[in-house]
Amino acid sequence: MPKMIEIRRLDPHDPLPEGRSHRVIVLRRFDEDDPRKIVTEITLTGAPGQSEVARPAHPNGSSMSLDEVIAAAQQVAKTEGIDQVFVLDRTAGQLEHEVIEHAGDHSFSGKRLDDTDSEDGETGPDMRPQTP
């Protein structure tokens, strides 16, 4: 009997799983280049600092649903001999739902949405409306 791949759903604001072992992670988030767009990725981690990221799509180029990406991630896990897939939907929080309802506009709430990682010196996208 084939081994079942466990799906571990994390809360929207949980950190990404870390560690030395191989992992398969499904991450759904707002696109860095276009905050009005949502992307879903599969990440296969290996040795520290090594990872492969893919954005699965249908043959016609259309985006897959989260459930379809999870199914694809299960196949990756099966191929790699990994027994679990972590799923992290960064768009599933209350504030994120409001952003989606406002067609990706991040300025409606008056709350600052910041995707800057000061530890790594990376500046995230500015999600405020652009002025011409």
DSSP file (Angstrom, degrees, kcal/mol; ACC not computed):
  #  RESIDUE AA STRUCTURE BP1 BP2  ACC     N-H-->O    O-->H-N    N-H-->O    O-->H-N    TCO  KAPPA ALPHA  PHI   PSI    X-CA   Y-CA   Z-CA
    1    1 A M              0   0    0      0, 0.0     2,-0.0     0, 0.0     0, 0.0   0.000 360.0 360.0 360.0 129.7    0.0    0.0    0.0
    2    2 A P        -     0   0    0      0, 0.0     2,-0.2     0, 0.0     0, 0.0  -0.329 360.0-106.1 -66.4 146.0    1.5    3.4   -1.0
    3    3 A K        -     0   0    0      1,-0.1     2,-0.2    75,-0.1    75,-0.0  -0.515  32.8-122.3 -73.1 135.0    2.4    5.8    1.8
    4    4 A M        -     0   0    0     -2,-0.2     2,-0.6     1,-0.0    -1,-0.1  -0.563  18.3-129.3 -77.7 140.2    0.0    8.7    2.3
    5    5 A I        -     0   0    0     -2,-0.2     2,-0.3    79,-0.1    79,-0.2  -0.820  23.3-133.6 -90.6 121.2    1.5   12.2    2.1
    6    6 A E  E     -a   84   0A   0     77,-2.7    79,-3.1    -2,-0.6     2,-0.6  -0.572  10.2-146.8 -77.7 134.5    0.5   14.2    5.1
    7    7 A I  E     -a   85   0A   0     -2,-0.3     2,-0.7    77,-0.2    79,-0.2  -0.913  12.0-167.2-101.3 120.2   -0.7   17.8    4.4
    8    8 A R  E     -a   86   0A   0     77,-3.1    79,-2.6    -2,-0.6     2,-0.5  -0.910   6.0-158.3-112.0 105.8    0.2   20.2    7.2
    9    9 A R  E     -a   87   0A   0     -2,-0.7     2,-0.2    77,-0.2    79,-0.2  -0.723   8.5-158.8 -87.1 125.1   -1.6   23.5    6.9
   10   10 A L  E     -a   88   0A   0     77,-3.1    79,-0.5    -2,-0.5     6,-0.0  -0.629  27.2 -95.2 -98.0 159.8    0.0   26.4    8.8
   11   11 A D    >   -     0   0    0     -2,-0.2     3,-2.0    77,-0.1    -1,-0.1  -0.383  42.5-103.6 -71.2 155.1   -1.6   29.6    9.9
   12   12 A P  T 3  S+     0   0    0      0, 0.0    81,-0.1     0, 0.0    -1,-0.1   0.755 118.7  37.7 -53.8 -30.2   -1.4   32.6    7.5
   13   13 A H  T 3  S+     0   0    0     79,-0.1    77,-0.1     2,-0.0    -2,-0.0   0.256  86.5 121.7-110.4  13.4    1.3   34.3    9.5
   14   14 A D    <   -     0   0    0     -3,-2.0     2,-0.1     1,-0.1    -4,-0.1  -0.389  69.5-104.0 -68.1 152.2    3.3   31.3   10.7
   15   15 A P        -     0   0    0      0, 0.0    -1,-0.1     0, 0.0     3,-0.1  -0.392  42.6 -92.9 -71.1 157.0    7.0   31.3    9.7
   16   16 A L        -     0   0    0      1,-0.1     2,-0.1    -2,-0.1    11,-0.0  -0.444  52.4 -96.0 -64.6 142.5    8.1   29.0    6.9
   17   17 A P        -     0   0    0      0, 0.0     2,-0.3     0, 0.0    -1,-0.1  -0.383  48.2-169.0 -62.6 137.5    9.3   25.7    8.2
   18   18 A E        +     0   0    0     -3,-0.1     2,-0.3    -2,-0.1     3,-0.1  -0.755  25.4 104.2-121.2 169.9   13.0   25.5    8.6
   19   19 A G  S    S-     0   0    0     -2,-0.3     4,-0.1     1,-0.1     0, 0.0  -0.789  72.0 -83.3 142.8 177.2   15.5   22.7    9.3
   20   20 A R  S    S+     0   0    0     -2,-0.3    -1,-0.1     2,-0.1     3,-0.1   0.650  92.4  91.6 -88.9 -16.6   18.1   20.6    7.6
   21   21 A S  S    S-     0   0    0      1,-0.1     2,-0.2    -3,-0.1    24,-0.1  -0.316  87.9 -91.6 -80.7 162.7   15.7   18.0    6.2
   22   22 A H        -     0   0    0     58,-0.1     2,-0.3    22,-0.1    24,-0.2  -0.493  51.3-178.0 -69.3 140.1   14.2   18.0    2.7
   23   23 A R  E     -B   45   0A   0     22,-0.8    22,-2.5    -2,-0.2     2,-0.5  -0.972  26.7-145.1-140.2 153.4   10.8   19.7    2.7
   24   24 A V  E     -Bc  44  85A   0     60,-0.6    62,-2.7    -2,-0.3     2,-0.4  -0.992  25.4-176.1-117.9 124.8    8.0   20.4    0.3
   25   25 A I  E     -Bc  43  86A   0     18,-2.7    18,-3.0    -2,-0.5     2,-0.5  -0.979  17.5-157.1-126.1 130.7    6.3   23.7    0.9
   26   26 A V  E     -Bc  42  87A   0     60,-3.3    62,-3.0    -2,-0.4     2,-0.5  -0.936  18.1-173.5-102.3 124.6    3.3   25.2   -0.9
   27   27 A L  E     -Bc  41  88A   0     14,-2.4    14,-2.7    -2,-0.5     2,-0.5  -0.975  10.6-171.0-125.0 120.5    3.2   29.0   -0.5
   28   28 A R  E     +Bc  40  89A   0     60,-2.3    62,-2.8    -2,-0.5    63,-0.4  -0.945  29.8 139.7-108.3 128.1    0.3   31.1   -1.7
   29   29 A R  E     -B   39   0A   0     10,-2.7    10,-2.9    -2,-0.5     2,-0.3  -0.938  56.4 -75.3-156.5 171.7    1.0   34.9   -1.5
   30   30 A F  E     -B   38   0A   0     -2,-0.3     8,-0.3     8,-0.2     6,-0.1  -0.618  60.9-102.7 -74.6 139.5    0.7   38.3   -3.1
   31   31 A D        -     0   0    0      6,-3.2     6,-0.2     3,-0.6    -1,-0.1  -0.372  20.1-138.6 -64.9 138.9    3.1   38.6   -6.0
   32   32 A E  S    S+     0   0    0      1,-0.2    -1,-0.1     2,-0.1    -2,-0.0   0.873 103.1  40.9 -66.7 -37.3    6.2   40.7   -5.3
   33   33 A D  S    S+     0   0    0      1,-0.3    -1,-0.2    92,-0.1    -2,-0.0   0.736 130.1  25.6 -85.0 -23.7    6.1   42.5   -8.6
   34   34 A D    >   -     0   0    0      3,-0.1     3,-2.8     1,-0.1    -3,-0.6  -0.749  65.5-169.5-141.7  89.2    2.3   42.9   -8.8
   35   35 A P  T 3  S+     0   0    0      0, 0.0    -3,-0.1     0, 0.0    -1,-0.1   0.576  86.3  65.2 -61.2  -8.3    0.7   43.0   -5.3
   36   36 A R  T 3  S+     0   0    0     -6,-0.1     2,-0.4     2,-0.0    69,-0.1   0.530  93.6  75.9 -87.3  -5.7   -2.8   42.8   -7.0
   37   37 A K  S <  S-     0   0    0     -3,-2.8    -6,-3.2    -6,-0.2     2,-0.4  -0.834  71.5-145.4-107.9 142.2   -1.9   39.3   -8.2
   38   38 A I  E     -B   30   0A   0     -2,-0.4     2,-0.3    -8,-0.3    -8,-0.2  -0.909  17.2-170.7-107.7 133.9   -1.8   36.1   -6.2
   39   39 A V  E     -B   29   0A   0    -10,-2.9   -10,-2.7    -2,-0.4     2,-0.4  -0.903  11.2-154.1-122.1 152.5    0.8   33.4   -6.9
   40   40 A T  E     -B   28   0A   0     -2,-0.3     2,-0.3   -12,-0.2   -12,-0.2  -0.996  18.4-176.0-128.0 128.5    1.1   29.9   -5.6
   41   41 A E  E     -B   27   0A   0    -14,-2.7   -14,-2.4    -2,-0.4     2,-0.5  -0.868  22.4-143.3-124.9 153.5    4.5   28.2   -5.5
   42   42 A I  E     -BD  26  54A   0     12,-2.9    12,-2.5    -2,-0.3     2,-0.5  -0.982  20.4-166.4-111.8 127.5    6.0   24.8   -4.6
   43   43 A T  E     -BD  25  53A   0    -18,-3.0   -18,-2.7    -2,-0.5     2,-0.6  -0.967   7.5-164.5-116.4 128.7    9.4   24.9   -2.9
   44   44 A L  E     -BD  24  52A   0      8,-2.8     8,-2.5    -2,-0.5     2,-0.3  -0.957  15.6-158.5-108.5 116.3   11.5   21.8   -2.6
   45   45 A T  E     +BD  23  51A   0    -22,-2.5   -22,-0.8    -2,-0.6     6,-0.2  -0.679  19.1 162.6 -96.8 151.4   14.2   22.4    0.0
   46   46 A G        -     0   0    0      4,-2.6     3,-0.1     1,-0.6    -1,-0.1  -0.114  54.6  -3.2-129.3-130.7   17.5   20.4    0.2
   47   47 A A  S >  S-     0   0    0      1,-0.2     3,-2.7    -2,-0.1    -1,-0.6  -0.250 102.2 -65.4 -61.9 158.2   20.7   21.1    1.9
   48   48 A P  T 3  S+     0   0    0      0, 0.0    -1,-0.2     0, 0.0     3,-0.1  -0.200 127.4  15.0 -49.9 130.3   21.0   24.5    3.6
   49   49 A G  T 3  S+     0   0    0      1,-0.2     2,-0.5    -3,-0.1    -2,-0.1   0.395 105.0 106.3  84.7  -3.3   20.8   27.3    1.0
   50   50 A Q    <   +     0   0    0     -3,-2.7    -4,-2.6    -4,-0.0     2,-0.3  -0.936  37.2 141.5-113.4 127.0   19.5   25.0   -1.7
   51   51 A S  E     -D   45   0A   0     -2,-0.5     2,-0.4    -6,-0.2    -6,-0.2  -0.985  36.1-142.5-156.9 153.6   15.9   25.1   -2.9
   52   52 A E  E     -D   44   0A   0     -8,-2.5    -8,-2.8    -2,-0.3     2,-0.4  -0.977  17.5-163.6-118.7 132.4   13.9   24.7   -6.1
   53   53 A V  E     +D   43   0A   0     -2,-0.4     2,-0.4   -10,-0.2   -10,-0.2  -0.956   9.5 177.5-119.7 134.0   10.9   26.9   -6.6
   54   54 A A  E     -D   42   0A   0    -12,-2.5   -12,-2.9    -2,-0.4    -2,-0.0  -0.985  24.0-150.9-133.7 145.6    8.2   26.2   -9.2
   55   55 A R        -     0   0    0     -2,-0.4   -14,-0.2   -14,-0.2    -2,-0.0  -0.857  28.6-146.5-111.7  92.2    4.9   28.0  -10.1
   56   56 A P        +     0   0    0      0, 0.0     8,-0.8     0, 0.0     2,-0.3  -0.252  23.8 173.8 -62.0 145.5    2.7   25.2  -11.4
   57   57 A A  B     -E   63   0B   0      6,-0.2     6,-0.2    12,-0.0     5,-0.1  -0.956  35.5 -95.0-145.1 161.1    0.3   26.1  -14.2
   58   58 A H    >   -     0   0    0      4,-2.8     3,-2.6    -2,-0.3     6,-0.1  -0.335  47.9 -99.6 -70.2 161.1   -2.1   24.3  -16.5
   59   59 A P  T 3  S+     0   0    0      0, 0.0    -1,-0.1     0, 0.0    -2,-0.0   0.793 125.7  56.4 -54.3 -29.1   -0.8   23.4  -20.0
   60   60 A N  T 3  S-     0   0    0      2,-0.1    -2,-0.0     1,-0.0     0, 0.0   0.441 122.1-107.4 -84.4   2.4   -2.7   26.4  -21.4
   61   61 A G  S <  S+     0   0    0     -3,-2.6     2,-0.1     1,-0.3    -1,-0.0   0.321  74.1 137.2  93.2  -8.0   -0.7   28.7  -18.9
   62   62 A S        -     0   0    0      1,-0.1    -4,-2.8    -5,-0.1    -1,-0.3  -0.380  60.6 -96.8 -73.4 153.1   -3.7   29.4  -16.6
   63   63 A S  B     -E   57   0B   0     -6,-0.2     2,-0.2     1,-0.1    -6,-0.2  -0.322  33.2-126.1 -68.5 147.8   -3.1   29.3  -12.9
   64   64 A M        -     0   0    0     -8,-0.8    -1,-0.1   -24,-0.1   -24,-0.0  -0.619  26.3-109.5 -87.7 153.7   -3.9   26.3  -10.8
   65   65 A S     >  -     0   0    0     -2,-0.2     4,-2.3     1,-0.1     5,-0.2  -0.323  34.3-103.8 -72.1 165.7   -6.1   26.4   -7.8
   66   66 A L  H  > S+     0   0    0      1,-0.2     4,-2.5     2,-0.2     5,-0.2   0.909 123.7  52.1 -58.6 -42.9   -4.6   26.0   -4.4
   67   67 A D  H  > S+     0   0    0      1,-0.2     4,-2.1     2,-0.2    -1,-0.2   0.882 108.7  50.4 -62.9 -38.2   -5.9   22.4   -4.2
   68   68 A E  H  > S+     0   0    0      2,-0.2     4,-2.1     1,-0.2    -1,-0.2   0.895 110.9  48.8 -66.5 -39.4   -4.4   21.6   -7.6
   69   69 A V  H  X S+     0   0    0     -4,-2.3     4,-2.6     2,-0.2    -2,-0.2   0.892 109.3  52.8 -67.3 -38.5   -1.0   22.9   -6.5
   70   70 A I  H  X S+     0   0    0     -4,-2.5     4,-2.1     2,-0.2    -2,-0.2   0.917 108.9  49.9 -61.5 -42.6   -1.3   20.9   -3.2
   71   71 A A  H  X S+     0   0    0     -4,-2.1     4,-1.5     1,-0.2    -2,-0.2   0.903 111.1  48.9 -62.2 -40.8   -1.9   17.8   -5.3
   72   72 A A  H  X S+     0   0    0     -4,-2.1     4,-1.9     1,-0.2    -2,-0.2   0.892 109.7  52.5 -64.7 -39.1    1.1   18.6   -7.5
   73   73 A A  H  X S+     0   0    0     -4,-2.6     4,-2.8     1,-0.2    -2,-0.2   0.856 104.1  56.6 -65.5 -35.0    3.2   19.1   -4.4
   74   74 A Q  H  X S+     0   0    0     -4,-2.1     4,-2.5     2,-0.2    -1,-0.2   0.886 106.1  50.5 -62.6 -37.7    2.1   15.7   -3.1
   75   75 A Q  H  X S+     0   0    0     -4,-1.5     4,-2.5     2,-0.2    -2,-0.2   0.897 109.9  50.0 -66.6 -39.6    3.5   14.2   -6.3
   76   76 A V  H  X S+     0   0    0     -4,-1.9     4,-2.2     2,-0.2    -2,-0.2   0.941 111.7  48.6 -61.1 -47.1    6.8   16.0   -5.7
   77   77 A A  H  X>S+     0   0    0     -4,-2.8     5,-3.0     1,-0.2     4,-0.7   0.909 111.1  50.1 -60.4 -43.2    6.9   14.8   -2.2
   78   78 A K  H ><5S+     0   0    0     -4,-2.5     3,-0.8     1,-0.2    -1,-0.2   0.928 111.6  48.2 -61.3 -45.9    6.2   11.2   -3.3
   79   79 A T  H 3<5S+     0   0    0     -4,-2.5    -1,-0.2     1,-0.2    -2,-0.2   0.861 115.5  44.7 -62.3 -37.0    8.9   11.4   -6.0
   80   80 A E  H 3<5S-     0   0    0     -4,-2.2    -1,-0.2    -5,-0.2    -2,-0.2   0.473 113.6-115.2 -88.4  -3.4   11.4   12.8   -3.4
   81   81 A G  T <<5 +     0   0    0     -3,-0.8     2,-0.4    -4,-0.7    -3,-0.2   0.811  66.3 145.1  72.9  30.0   10.5   10.3   -0.7
   82   82 A I      < -     0   0    0     -5,-3.0    -1,-0.3    -6,-0.2    -2,-0.1  -0.849  40.6-154.8-103.1 136.2    9.1   13.0    1.6
   83   83 A D        +     0   0    0     -2,-0.4   -77,-2.7   -78,-0.1     2,-0.3   0.396  68.4  42.3 -97.8   4.9    6.1   12.1    3.7
   84   84 A Q  E     -a    6   0A   0    -79,-0.2   -60,-0.6    -7,-0.1     2,-0.4  -0.999  56.3-153.2-149.7 153.9    4.6   15.6    4.3
   85   85 A V  E     -ac   7  24A   0    -79,-3.1   -77,-3.1    -2,-0.3     2,-0.4  -0.993  16.7-144.6-124.0 128.3    3.7   18.8    2.5
   86   86 A F  E     -ac   8  25A   0    -62,-2.7   -60,-3.3    -2,-0.4     2,-0.5  -0.788  13.3-161.0 -91.6 135.2    3.5   22.1    4.4
   87   87 A V  E     +ac   9  26A   0    -79,-2.6   -77,-3.1    -2,-0.4     2,-0.5  -0.977  11.2 177.9-121.0 125.5    0.9   24.5    3.1
   88   88 A L  E     -ac  10  27A   0    -62,-3.0   -60,-2.3    -2,-0.5     2,-0.9  -0.955   8.9-168.5-131.2 111.8    1.1   28.2    4.0
   89   89 A D  E >   - c   0  28A   0    -79,-0.5     3,-1.6    -2,-0.5   -60,-0.2  -0.828   5.0-177.6-104.6  96.8   -1.6   30.6    2.5
   90   90 A R  T 3  S+     0   0    0    -62,-2.8     3,-0.3    -2,-0.9   -61,-0.2   0.573  81.9  60.2 -69.9  -8.6   -0.4   34.1    3.2
   91   91 A T  T 3  S+     0   0    0    -63,-0.4    -1,-0.3     1,-0.2     9,-0.2   0.384  84.4  81.8 -96.4   3.6   -3.6   35.4    1.6
   92   92 A A    <   +     0   0    0     -3,-1.6    -1,-0.2   -64,-0.2    -2,-0.1   0.473  65.2 103.6 -93.1  -2.2   -5.9   33.7    4.2
   93   93 A G  S  > S-     0   0    0     -3,-0.3     4,-2.3    -4,-0.1     5,-0.2  -0.316  83.5-108.1 -76.2 164.5   -5.6   36.2    7.0
   94   94 A Q  H  > S+     0   0    0      1,-0.2     4,-1.7     2,-0.2     5,-0.1   0.931 119.8  45.1 -57.9 -50.2   -8.4   38.7    7.9
   95   95 A L  H  > S+     0   0    0      1,-0.2     4,-2.0     2,-0.2    -1,-0.2   0.894 111.8  53.7 -62.4 -39.1   -6.5   41.7    6.6
   96   96 A E  H  > S+     0   0    0      1,-0.2     4,-2.3     2,-0.2    -1,-0.2   0.870 104.8  54.1 -64.7 -36.6   -5.5   39.8    3.5
   97   97 A H  H  X S+     0   0    0     -4,-2.3     4,-2.4     1,-0.2    -1,-0.2   0.895 107.9  50.7 -62.3 -39.0   -9.1   39.0    2.7
   98   98 A E  H  X S+     0   0    0     -4,-1.7     4,-1.4     2,-0.2    -2,-0.2   0.889 107.8  52.7 -66.0 -38.3   -9.9   42.7    2.9
   99   99 A V  H  <>S+     0   0    0     -4,-2.0     5,-2.5     2,-0.2     6,-0.5   0.927 109.9  48.3 -61.2 -44.4   -7.1   43.4    0.5
  100  100 A I  H ><5S+     0   0    0     -4,-2.3     3,-1.7     1,-0.2    -2,-0.2   0.909 108.7  53.6 -62.4 -42.1   -8.5   40.8   -1.9
  101  101 A E  H 3<5S+     0   0    0     -4,-2.4    -1,-0.2     1,-0.3    -2,-0.2   0.773 106.7  53.6 -63.6 -25.4  -12.0   42.4   -1.6
  102  102 A H  T ><5S-     0   0    0     -4,-1.4     3,-1.9    -3,-0.3    -1,-0.3   0.007 123.0-106.5 -98.2  27.3  -10.4   45.7   -2.5
  103  103 A A  T < 5S-     0   0    0     -3,-1.7    -3,-0.2     1,-0.3    -2,-0.1   0.830  79.0 -47.8  54.2  38.6   -8.9   44.3   -5.7
  104  104 A G  T 3 <S+     0   0    0     -5,-2.5     2,-0.5     1,-0.3    -1,-0.3   0.405  95.8 145.0  88.8  -3.4   -5.4   44.2   -4.3
  105  105 A D    <   -     0   0    0     -3,-1.9     3,-0.3    -6,-0.5    -1,-0.3  -0.585  25.7-175.4 -72.3 121.4   -5.5   47.8   -2.9
  106  106 A H        +     0   0    0     21,-0.9     3,-0.3    -2,-0.5     4,-0.2   0.369  68.2  72.8 -97.7   3.2   -3.4   47.8    0.3
  107  107 A S  S >  S+     0   0    0      1,-0.2     3,-0.6    20,-0.1    -1,-0.2   0.559  70.3  85.4 -97.3  -8.2   -4.1   51.4    1.3
  108  108 A F  T 3  S+     0   0    0     -3,-0.3    -1,-0.2     1,-0.2    -2,-0.1   0.786  86.6  52.2 -66.9 -29.1   -7.7   51.2    2.4
  109  109 A S  T 3  S-     0   0    0     -3,-0.3    -1,-0.2     2,-0.2    -2,-0.1   0.695  94.4-130.9 -86.8 -18.5   -7.1   50.1    6.0
  110  110 A G  S <  S+     0   0    0     -3,-0.6     2,-0.3     1,-0.3    -2,-0.1   0.392  70.1 123.0  79.6  -5.0   -4.6   52.7    7.1
  111  111 A K        -     0   0    0     -5,-0.1     2,-0.5     1,-0.0    -1,-0.3  -0.682  68.2-117.2 -88.5 144.0   -2.5   49.9    8.4
  112  112 A R        -     0   0    0     -2,-0.3     2,-0.7    -3,-0.1    -5,-0.1  -0.695  22.1-160.1 -82.7 124.7    1.0   49.6    7.1
  113  113 A L        -     0   0    0     -2,-0.5     2,-0.5    -7,-0.1    14,-0.4  -0.924  18.0-177.8-104.5 112.7    1.7   46.4    5.2
  114  114 A D        +     0   0    0     -2,-0.7    12,-0.1    12,-0.1    -2,-0.0  -0.943  26.0 177.6-122.0 129.9    5.4   45.9    5.2
  115  115 A D        +     0   0    0     -2,-0.5     2,-0.4    10,-0.4    -1,-0.1  -0.205  41.6 130.1-119.1  38.8    7.3   43.1    3.5
  116  116 A T        -     0   0    0      7,-0.2     2,-0.8     8,-0.1     7,-0.2  -0.807  44.6-157.0 -98.7 134.1   10.8   44.3    4.4
  117  117 A D  B >>> -F  122   0C   0      5,-2.3     5,-2.1    -2,-0.4     4,-0.8  -0.851  10.9-178.7-109.9  94.0   13.3   41.9    5.9
  118  118 A S  T 345S+     0   0    0     -2,-0.8    -1,-0.2     1,-0.2     3,-0.1   0.790  78.5  62.0 -67.2 -27.2   15.7   44.2    7.8
  119  119 A E  T 345S+     0   0    0      1,-0.2    -1,-0.2    -3,-0.1    -2,-0.0   0.889 114.6  33.2 -64.6 -38.2   17.8   41.2    8.9
  120  120 A D  T <45S-     0   0    0     -3,-0.5    -1,-0.2     2,-0.1    -2,-0.2   0.442 110.4-120.1 -96.2  -1.8   18.6   40.3    5.3
  121  121 A G  T  <5 +     0   0    0     -4,-0.8     2,-0.5     1,-0.2    -3,-0.2   0.757  64.2 144.6  70.3  23.6   18.6   43.9    4.1
  122  122 A E  B   < -F  117   0C   0     -5,-2.1    -5,-2.3     0, 0.0     2,-0.6  -0.823  40.2-150.0-100.6 133.3   15.8   43.1    1.6
  123  123 A T        -     0   0    0     -2,-0.5    -7,-0.2    -7,-0.2     3,-0.1  -0.888  15.7-144.6-101.4 125.2   13.2   45.7    0.9
  124  124 A G        -     0   0    0     -2,-0.6    -8,-0.1     1,-0.2     2,-0.0  -0.165  36.0 -69.0 -79.2 178.1    9.8   44.4    0.0
  125  125 A P        -     0   0    0      0, 0.0     2,-0.8     0, 0.0   -10,-0.4  -0.336  42.0-120.4 -69.4 149.3    7.4   45.9   -2.5
  126  126 A D        -     0   0    0      1,-0.1   -12,-0.1    -3,-0.1     4,-0.0  -0.823  26.7-170.3 -87.6 113.5    5.6   49.1   -1.8
  127  127 A M        +     0   0    0     -2,-0.8   -21,-0.9   -14,-0.4   -20,-0.1   0.282  47.2 111.2 -94.9  11.8    2.0   48.2   -1.9
  128  128 A R  S    S-     0   0    0      1,-0.1    -2,-0.1   -22,-0.1   -23,-0.0  -0.532  84.6 -85.0 -80.0 153.0    0.6   51.7   -1.8
  129  129 A P        -     0   0    0      0, 0.0     2,-0.3     0, 0.0    -1,-0.1  -0.292  46.7-120.4 -57.5 139.9   -1.1   53.0   -4.9
  130  130 A Q        -     0   0    0     -3,-0.1    -3,-0.0     2,-0.0     0, 0.0  -0.636  19.2-138.9 -83.1 138.4    1.4   54.5   -7.4
  131  131 A T              0   0    0     -2,-0.3    -1,-0.0     1,-0.1     0, 0.0  -0.800 360.0 360.0 -96.9 141.6    0.9   58.1   -8.3
  132  132 A P              0   0    0      0, 0.0    -1,-0.1     0, 0.0    -2,-0.0   0.507 360.0 360.0 -68.2 360.0    1.4   59.0  -12.0
